[in-house]
Amino acid sequence: MMEARLLHDHERIRGVASDLKALLALTVAPETSQLSAARWAFASALMQHLAVKERHIYSKLEHDPRPNVQSYFALTKSDLLKRFDAYT
């Protein structure tokens, strides 16, 4: 069930990203409202997806008692924070 949800989210994110990319590729600037709506659709889909992953995947990895899983989680969390910091 969760796998289907994540796959659906990925497809939705690809779709809204494609819509945004198409607007940005126009030779004439799109209407501001059209561009804003596309940006919001992309950001909203991405944030919802990340919230689901946080709740159902990352929190379980963080609290897993196995040292190798905790080590993997710490490494990926550190990498994610570095990438996030690059954009803030």
C-alpha positions in Angstrom: 0.0 0.0 0.0 2.7 2.5 1.0 4.8 1.6 -2.0 1.8 2.3 -4.3 1.4 5.7 -2.6 5.0 6.6 -3.0 5.0 5.6 -6.7 1.9 7.6 -7.3 3.5 10.6 -5.6 6.6 10.2 -7.8 4.4 10.2 -10.9 2.5 13.2 -9.8 5.7 15.1 -9.0 7.1 14.2 -12.4 3.9 15.5 -14.0 3.8 18.9 -12.3 7.5 19.3 -12.8 7.0 18.6 -16.5 4.2 21.2 -16.6 6.5 23.8 -14.9 9.3 23.0 -17.3 7.0 23.4 -20.3 6.0 26.9 -19.1 9.6 27.9 -18.6 10.5 26.7 -22.1 7.9 29.0 -23.8 9.3 31.7 -26.0 6.9 34.2 -24.6 6.7 34.6 -20.8 3.7 32.9 -19.3 1.1 34.8 -17.3 2.3 35.4 -13.7 -0.8 33.6 -12.3 -0.1 30.6 -14.6 3.5 30.4 -13.5 2.6 30.8 -9.8 0.1 28.0 -10.0 2.6 25.7 -11.6 5.2 26.5 -9.1 2.8 26.0 -6.2 1.6 22.6 -7.7 5.2 21.4 -7.9 6.2 22.7 -4.4 3.0 21.4 -2.8 3.3 17.9 -4.4 7.0 17.7 -3.3 6.3 18.8 0.3 3.4 16.4 0.7 5.6 13.6 -0.6 8.4 14.5 1.8 6.0 14.6 4.7 4.8 11.1 3.9 8.4 9.8 3.6 9.3 11.4 6.9 6.4 9.8 8.7 6.6 6.4 7.2 10.2 5.8 6.3 12.7 8.2 7.8 11.3 8.1 11.4 11.4 4.3 11.3 15.0 4.3 10.1 16.0 6.8 12.7 14.6 4.6 15.5 15.7 1.2 14.2 17.8 -0.6 16.8 20.2 -2.1 14.3 23.6 -0.2 14.2 24.0 -0.6 10.5 20.6 1.0 9.9 21.3 3.8 12.3 24.6 4.4 10.6 23.0 4.5 7.2 20.3 6.9 8.4 22.9 9.3 10.0 24.8 9.3 6.7 21.8 10.1 4.6 20.5 12.7 7.0 23.8 14.4 7.0 23.9 14.4 3.2 20.3 15.7 3.0 21.1 18.6 5.4 24.1 19.6 3.4 22.1 19.7 0.2 19.3 21.6 1.9 21.7 24.1 3.4 23.1 24.8 -0.1 19.7 26.2 -1.1 18.8 28.2 1.9 
